[in-house]
Amino acid sequence: MKKDNIRDYATEAFRFYAACGKLTSEQLKQKVYDEIYTASKKEFYRGGSGMPTDATAYAVMAAEGALHDMEAEFRDIIAVEKTLMRIREPERKAVEIVYFTDADKPIQGGDISNRVHRAEIEIPASERSIYEWLARARRIFAKERGLRVTKKEYKKVCSSKTKKCDIMVSSNSEGEDSR
């Protein structure tokens, strides 16, 4: 697989989505709330004095904190969902076979190529097509997530900003000299 600048991040986002049971971001948020509310019921007595605490307020604050901490994960899931809606069925099948298989286990050397070979047989499609579909899914994910996709785009953006910065620097330095 040819390495690109978002390959590892996008791959792990697809795997995270699968490891979470392919839940939507809203379902995952609800699951986080439920887990924290359940844990807070067990912690009704929290203070050293043994006085009951306001477990509901504690649970709400803990849930809000957890959701804030998981904001990037929720955005990844939303981008994965949008990507899966945008790609065609054979591409979706390739993503599922290659990225969703054993998503809760670390990737070992050769796992991806073995899964691509399995996808070749199951879909059927050529190895090259499978890799192209995976790359396309990663690019779509990156755009949906708002990530920089290619170095060309980065150079394009930087060159225009550099020109603006040069103009700003030259006008600022001229203004400073006149004082």
Phi, psi and omega in degrees: 000129180288132182279134172234176189287347180241006186304307185294318181296313181295319178301314180292330177293317176298318180293322177297316178302315180291320180295333178277007178082022180058035177284148174288167181297323179293319177296321179292319176300317179296322178297319177298313177304311183300316180296319181288321178296320178296317179294325182289331177296328179284339184254041182297320175262107184247329186285158178292340180277350181083006179285141178293144179251170177278089185297326181294315179296319178298317181296319180296315179295319179295319180295316179298320177296317180295319179295321177296318180294333183260015183303318180296320179296319178296320178294323176298315181297318178299317179294321178296316179300315179296322179297313181297331177285330185275336184269158181285168184301313179297324178293319178298318179297319178297316178299316181296316181293315187279314187265329186274343180292128179048047183295338181274358179250149178296148178284130177260165178301130178089352181298313183297313181295324176295320179290325176297319178297318178296321178295323177306317184284317186285328188282314335282148178198165179283160178301317180300317179298318180300311180298322178294320178296319179296318179296319179296317178299320179295319179295317178297316177303313183299318179293319179295326182277346180084026179272156174290127188269311183230161177292330179298316179297320181296315179297322180296313180293315182295321182294322179288323178291324179298317179298317178296318180296320179299319179295316181294319180294315182293323179289325177292318182292327177293320180292327180287326180292328184284344180282000000 
